[in-house]
């Protein structure tokens, strides 16, 4: 079957769509898709949890109190979930992402739109989720969805926007239509790498802002951390070949502000608990959900050192989490560092 065949095998107004992953964001997206009239299947690894969701019409573990759309089908059968689908959203934690995509790949028809919802980097390697989608499948159309999107606020119908990124304009247009609702708006981008990198990087800085709040620091400190974090993200993006201007949009500074300002963020909560004196392992266990930023710190620190990118906040977080350096020591070193130029990018033409 050709790429055109899959894209046109269902009426434009209705698609068969799978959401892989039973977490809060995957469930929120599944509810939107089902609410827009599409044949919607959500896959969960745990058969008991999938059965409970179907029986109770509620994802009691991740989104308690939120009613699942009547037309949303939840299953633990991966093949049943993806077979015949024109669009597959993948909302699997980075450590399991490749394994699930590998299992699903033989069932996918050529030309299927594969959309990553995961904001992370593969464990022990510098592979983003779109890289994994391409490596584990052939003939698919790949995109990533990222932005300032807390699942609890999406299902509560708070006004929300996100970004679909792909070099495939038709894919972006389709996903915009599939996900658009009265309260959920989807913008597009052709910078897949930049959008995805922004989603992974911002998790790191949520950890340090959580620490700052735990230590009783005020809004001045939070503002300082967010703006210097953005500068680091843009430097790193440029060194990696992404467009640093992508980072001033929803997927960059928008998601950064959200994640660094709310205890709905798992990474923020990990940082808060560490700031209150808990060991990293204790904090992660207490959160009870995947905090992608913890693994991302290791990977970004190693890559920044390799590329020679100046990222003092990343180095500071790494020192606290993995090197046993006391937080007060790290703060003193940060505040006594070189006072560099504020804004590295300017629209003003050079005098050359």
Helices and strands as residue ranges (DSSP letters): H 3-7, E 16-20, H 24-35, E 39-43, H 47-56, E 72-75, H 78-82, E 87-90, H 94-105, E 113-116, H 129-136, E 141-146, H 151-155, E 160-165, H 169-179, E 184-189, H 192-214, H 219-240, G 244-248, I 250-254, H 255-259, H 266-275, H 280-287, H 292-307, H 312-322, H 327-335
